[in-house]
């Protein structure tokens, strides 16, 4: 079983050229699937068939997994069996014919200006943790980078003098401007906190935990969730919420879609166009609520 997983990992890296995050996600999904098979008594992915796949999907639904999670799992398992067939371990892909019913497409949550200010005001900058957290939240909203990109930043990634951030990911490298308030928060963090807690294990990491090691994506997610609860914002907030809000607020204030695409690092403009739909929905809602004749008839 370990040979299957090792071989699949090599296939993803060498043949599919997936990003580190995609690799982690696919491997985790497949390991969960194999664990499910072992609980059911088979434990052997080679013997799985279409009915096995349907049972696994039903099991995920019983465990209240979201549609997005189930869809991603199915994609991971389908890719796993592509590898199994190509390698001669399996004769067919049992996930190939499985199709999920498409639910209603959910648009991402967006924070308005007041909610952004409320969230950014939560960290206590007099404390080491709050000083660091303030810098991270400001930088995330200032640039729209992903949480995974944020925790991968090194001290040399940001120029405090020019107010520019160089963000490198598996997808691309891009340079993004950073507004002065965020630069100030980052400068304060570097001078007062990072310099005091960084350890050799932290290397060149810009953002480190209180033990001096590079902060993880999971650790940052918990930080955002904690401040959202503290701010009593009723919307479901994740680190990606700040990325979505960054994009929509730029568009709302006149930014060109192609410039937002470049800053977000989207390879395809269609990924950025979702914010046009969000903006149109927002204006329609404002119109219906505020126009004096919108509710007539």
ABEGO torsion letter per residue (X at the ends): XAAAAAAAAAAAAAAAGBBAAAAAAAAAAAAAAAAAAAAAGAGBAAABBAAAAAAAAAAAAAAGBBAAAAAAAAAAAAAAAAAAAAAGABABBAAAABBBBBBBBBBBBBBBAAAAAAAAAABBAABAAAAAAAAAAAAAAAAGBBAAAAAABBAAABBAAAGBBBBBBAABBBBBBBBAAAAAAAAAAAAAAAAAABBAAAEABABBBAAGBBBBAAAAAAAAAAAAAAAGBABBBBAAAAAAAAAAAAAAAGBBAAAAAAAAGBABAAAAAAAAAAAAAAAAAAAAAABAAAABX
